């Protein structure tokens, strides 16, 4: 797709804020300037589901130009959303963990496709420093996240979570509404035809994963969890959490919203609630407006403080308020907060600073892993490459001293033997590749615990 010059993008990407500048009053300029000057962070959207073909799961839509989605690059720029958490959604409906892994990887791959096509204005970020650099470069900072860890099992948990980390995932929600091997979801059942009820709270596997996520610096997202699972997470985690897209049940009584005790626990944890825009959670379908959304912000702010409130739209997975049609209209939330008398500094915390603080706190709490010096692994395939299903061998080049190192391959969280021949690592498959997407890692480790690894997503054609 032909790319627009950057100067032309600037002219068309902020029409909501600039085209009527001559008619805006001084009173109206205050919230607009405040919004433009802020780093707006949105902690949840489902846009990647919109850009993949539902048969192949390959990305087919470039969001560089205007679409009918809630999010595309012009709309994000018009709404001044500078940091967006792009979710890879999976649920119990995909049946097998292997298929959930494939679906999760398909959506992460779609995000890499989006970055590749729009690298001048869109960047996948893996750290707080990356976000600072992206914002400074006037790029949209895209944070990969996972909604529904139905891919995680006892057998693959350790290495698959590491692969997700390699790919940039910085927040994971254990469940959608249905339960899985990690946790009891909101519905307290597994989502099978029989409606099998699940045990209360987190499993042993789910608790173990908390410690791993803390060690890696990955944020735990508690939206969609049951109350018992929510409490188990808050009991175990040493890092701040987020509820990426939730509201206050005291404002609107919906099971997806949080009660006062839950909100208080998030305050104690120093976490953040990303207030959701979905009208069925905010005030009711077809009767919801921005003012109702800000009612939730008001309530949570008054109950637990301004440091624990953010934005979590659920764009492209939600039915939006009548006067907030898409991401280009996010400035209306700022307008409403200004109208209600919020201080500028507090508005900027809600718009994004609180979410950035949680991301930075998780990063600061992680256990740093040292890399092997002067060792480079270069897979002989690129991110998102499509391969024939008959492929039996994948290779990677190794540059540097290899004496005394242990090498291994990892395929969707399962360790595979690799052979070092000269400067080439060879990974041979002894089984058919039946899923659409796989995460492939080549890893080297030494006796001191240092590790160097490279991870790529591949697509297997005709699956």
Secondary structure, 3 states (H helix, E strand, C coil): CCCCCHHHHHHHHCHHHHCCHHHCCHHHHHHHHHHHHCCEEEEEECCHHHHECCCCCCECCCCCCCCCCCCCHHHHHHCCEEEEEEEEECCHHHCCHHHHHHHHHHHHHHHHHHHHHCCCCEEECCCHHHHHHHHHCCCEEEEEEEECCCCCCCCCHHHHHHHHHHCCCCEEECCCCCCCCCECECCCECCCCCCCECCCCECHHHHHHHHHHHHHCCEEECCCECHHHHHHHHHHCCCCCEEEEECECCCCCCCCCECHHHHHHHHHHCCEEEECCCHHHHCCCCCCCHHHHHHHHHHHHHHHCHHHEEECCCECCCCCCCCCCCHHHCHHHHHHHHHCCCCHHHHHHHHHHHHHHHHHHHHHHCCCCCCCCCCEEEECCCCCEEECCCCCEEEEEEECCCCCCEEEEEECCEEECEEEECCEEEEECCCCCCCCEEEEEEEEECCCCCEEEEEEEEEECCC
